[in-house]
Amino acid sequence: MGQHADVTDRADISICIVNWNGEALLGPLLRSIEAHSDTLVVRTIVVDNASTDGSVEMIRREFEWVEVVVNAHNAGFAAGNNQAAACANGRYLLFLNNDTIIRAGALRALVNFLDDHPDFVAVAPRLIGDDGRPQQTVRNLPTLGALLDQVLIVKWTRLFRQSYEEYRLRRFDPDRSAAVEQVAAAALMVRREAYEKCGPWDEGYVFGMEDVDLCRRLGECGKIQYLSEAQIDHLGRISSRANRGFVYQAYECGRARYLGKHEGASAAFVYKLVVTADLPIRMVLLAGAGLINGVRGRLDKARDYRDRFVAAGSFLFSGIVRFWRA
């Protein structure tokens, strides 16, 4: 078991966790940190985004060694990570989702890799889903063509199919460690000086694409490693499934912001134009698919299409202005 650092100790790792109503998930995560810190000096910081489920009370009651920053409102994922990083003093910062579980040896393997490879600025573990299988968390950085291929009216043409396949790296072997362009930030260890050099999380992203943006900026400072031998469990997507309308809008705004920031204003304009033109068509198709599945008695599929229709409608009627301003 490792040593828990207080605010005056120089830690090996400062673990930065953003929480919003994740009381049921936080307990197992914090216990796994306590059990698998090895001989490392670890400081754990949880930034709570105005949870109402007793998360803060649970942490203070059961995990006295955890530092808690309590926000009066939901500041968002990027801002929460920046708050945690501002409190941190570790050699390495480990940004960790609240729906993860540390496996034995994972923290030590990540630290050892960065200790032994000074030309790498960040390292990410293999994430294991609740089905016991490795998740596909490695991708190349997205291009305009790759993102357009996800829009129905463009996807049918297959004009950017190759760009999309290159972006998704579907053939990447999760059992093989490799230097990569982008990794999922559900668990991402960053060299402190690299984080300070490339800049903090961009708080202009509401939810979605902020990790892609960070990886792109980190990649300008050095290399990023996917380390298959370090394993962390990742339940994933619970909040996303429960808030489809919010996630739909936030991701579209995030993609537009990313393109404008890294690919230029013209790329962002093209993306916004195509997505806006696609929305009515998407809604008609979703409504039709929901109706057909309902008639055929496939109620689960019908509900899924209904939820996707509602999310698209919410984006069209209440999120499109924010999308164009992104």
C-alpha angles and dihedrals in degrees: 000000000000131000121265111227124219124213093278097048122094102235129205090218132018106200111209116200126177114203135190117172092329099131093133091052100041097063096060091042095052092045089053091052090051092048099045107037090105109193094328123123103237131185116192121202123185118192108200117205099211096293117190098193100082096264095138094046091050093052093048092046100046107021111043091166092064118094112222126202110193119204121203090219138020101278093181135245099286095046091046091053090049090052091051092046090051089058094045127101101174126125085237132032117216111198105201133180117232091238095066135099123207115230124211113282096010098111093044092049093051093048093046091052094054091042090054098040112050092173090066118083099188142017132195130196131229108271117219118205126221087263090064094248128119113260121230099245101151123090140153118250112278125252129200090259093051092052093044090055088068091060111091100227089053098035091063091059092056088213092136100030092115092050090051094048091050090050095049096046091206092174094056110126109229089201091064123079114222146154107264141180099231139013132182110267094219082106118010127155114203131189105246096229091049091053090051091047098048093041134245129296110298105249091197087084111085098195126334134034094035090107091049089052091050093049091051092053093043089052089060089060099045145310130316121217131207105208112198096186091063107076131191127174115237120191093184141175099039094126091040093057092048095049105039096152093052093045093048093053095041094051094048090049089047093052091049091049092048093051093047092048100044108018101034140259094283092057091050091048093052091049093049092048094050094045092049092050090048097053100080091046091048091051093051092050093047092050091049093048091049092050094048093049091047092053090049091051096248092136098168091054091044091054091048092053090045092054091048090049091052091048092051091047091051089052093048097048104032109017107041095088092053088047092057091047093051 
